[in-house]
Amino acid sequence: MKIAVFRVRREYFDQILADTKNVELRKDSPFWRKRLLGPYPPHIALFLCGSKKLYRRITEIRADQDPEAVLGRPLSAQGKKDIPTKQCIAIYLGSKL
């Protein structure tokens, strides 16, 4: 099984760990398209925060998504820096491994 690796800030790592964050957004770029939407999309997400690791199943990956529509709210200041366009790739997370 293919694993996608995501480095995240502590705040988001804790939310994923607590199951309050079930979707990860990434900028729609050639880098992420190749890794997430290629011929063999990943089935597992590995989140790294410092030395901590967390594995989650990936249930779905959607490209060309409006980040604010996916979240159901406006992007935070940090979110606007990380995703400067109106399109993103949404990675929907399932159970912990």
C-alpha positions, 0 to 999 in steps of 0.5 A: 500500500502506498503511503502519503506523508504530510508534515503538519503543525502541532495544532492540526496534528492534535486535531487529527489525533482527537478525530476532530479534523477529518480532512487534510487540504493541500495546495493544488500543485504539480507536486501534490497532484503527482503524489496524490492523484497519480496512477497509484493513489495512496491508501494511508496518510502518515502525519508527522509533527516533530518526532510524533507519527500518526497513521490514518486511512485515506477514504477519498481524494478529491481535486479541484476543490474550493477549500472554504466549501470543503471546510464550511468556513473561511480559511484561517490566516495560515490557511490562506498562506498555505493555500493561496488559490481557490482550488485545493486537493482534499484528502478525506481521512478514515480510521486510525491505524 
